[in-house]
Amino acid sequence: MILALDGSLAKHELYQKASWAVIASDTDNLNGRVEVSHHSPRLPEREALLQALLAANDAQVPVLLLIDNQTAVCRLQAGLQFGCWHGEMFGFWSFVARLTSFGVDAGTVPPQKI
């Protein structure tokens, strides 16, 4: 299965809203808001990655993730290649590691092309 994913953060002087989306090559699409009071630009990207992996894990299928965030792709590929998920956000990445048993590959796409 091929999944394209993205996260977005909209800032306004009175509020911040973060959202994510996962577009699938052959099934329904997923999207939602990040429901926390403090947002960073990386938070919706991580939520999109998590939701994509949860969907692939539930379907028990290998997945190719197309991501416009080079840092997330590099971190995911390093974890997959070397089996080492230590570092910043260890809890998140160790949970991600448990969702990769059916096969995961990731590649980058230019921002705003998915």
SULWO-V144119 format. One record per helix or strand of 3 or more residues. SS is the DSSP state (~ for helix, > for strand). FROM is the first residue (numbers start at 1). LEN is the number of residues. If there is no record, write none. Layout:
BEGIN
ss = {SS | SS}
from = {FROM | FROM}
len = {LEN | LEN}
END
This chain:
BEGIN
ss = {> | > | > | ~ | > | ~ | ~ | >}
from = {2 | 16 | 30 | 41 | 63 | 70 | 90 | 104}
len = {10 | 9 | 4 | 19 | 5 | 13 | 9 | 5}
END
